[in-house]
Amino acid sequence: MTFKKRFQAELPFPESSAWGRCITAWIQEAYRRSGSEDTKRLYTRTMYTFLSRVGKSPELVTREDVLAYIHSPSTSTRNPGGEPSTRSINNRLAILSAFYSFSAGFTVEVDGHPEPLLKVIPPTMGIRAGKAPVSIRGLSLDEVETLFASIPTDTVRGLRARAIYSLFFWSCRRRMEICRLRWKDLEQATIIGKDGRRRQATIYRWKNKGSPGLDSAELPEPAAIALHRYLEASGRLSTIQPGDPLFTRLHERRDIAKHQGLNDQSVAYELQYWCKKAGLEHVSLHDFRRAGAKARFESGSDLREIQQTLRHRSISTTDLYIRSMVQVEDEGAKRLQGHYSRFS
């Protein structure tokens, strides 16, 4: 099924035209950089919807057109037709701005010479993003326990879910960093602890966000055990090949290859299924990363250690991350107690 059939959106010019090729190249570049199918779908949907609505070639689009689109009613399943959130407005603006920035450097041949496709001032120039309210929730440990308690341990589907969420919670990795893992990304290795002792452990490698190469870390033992149980119960442990994905579909369909890997969207949908059973609402895969970081902090890990786990470039980011999820001591009130405690 083509994009146009799925979303009833059509470009106001042929896909084989210069602008059509530019959009295709831009989407491919975005996918190459991010490696995310979600990003590819979002960029495609946004551009096709926007240009379909304005009915113009990109160089004829005005600032007024851009503003009308980014503030148009929400199309999300949670709030269809409602007021778009600040985050949605900012996402739309960021995507359009990225496209116009790309098109300014996209060249086409004119009279035997390369010339930039966009020759006018981008209509997104000067439009500033709004400030979205910061709300980093994270799952509480009670909610994590409630979720796991609702997932059975005697079915392959349940063991798969427990393995996936264990990896998210114990590793504090992002969604794509877990969903992309393949068998070859895991290996047994000798590691040295802080006390100098050597021990055997499972190491996993992943492509870190914003990094060109692969990163690696120890796979915490509870996550490794959950993964082993799932692979053994599914019958894949003895036959799995290096390039096989860790997590695969379970149902048998003729149009789907056996043991086809789960994509990140399927993993997100599956989470909603288990959350509904557990009576939990508005839980995302990223909440496991937050919950894991919060649990580490409350168990005594310092910010440097958590920064290394999360792979934040700046410790100030980690500090903000943790402070948004835990209660901070009121030091000012404590300093006043000695002088003004008589007031109470």
VENKA-V649242 format. One record per helix or strand. SS is the DSSP state (2 for helix, 1 for strand). FROM is the first residue (numbers start at 1). TO is the last residue. If there is no record, write none. Layout:
# VENKA-V649242
ss:SS from:FROM to:TO
ss:SS from:FROM to:TO
This chain:
# VENKA-V649242
ss:2 from:3 to:7
ss:2 from:18 to:34
ss:2 from:37 to:54
ss:2 from:58 to:60
ss:2 from:63 to:70
ss:2 from:86 to:105
ss:1 from:107 to:110
ss:1 from:113 to:116
ss:2 from:141 to:149
ss:2 from:156 to:171
ss:2 from:175 to:179
ss:1 from:182 to:182
ss:2 from:183 to:185
ss:1 from:186 to:192
ss:1 from:198 to:207
ss:1 from:214 to:218
ss:2 from:221 to:233
ss:1 from:245 to:245
ss:1 from:248 to:248
ss:1 from:261 to:261
ss:2 from:264 to:278
ss:2 from:286 to:298
ss:2 from:303 to:310
ss:2 from:315 to:323
ss:2 from:331 to:343
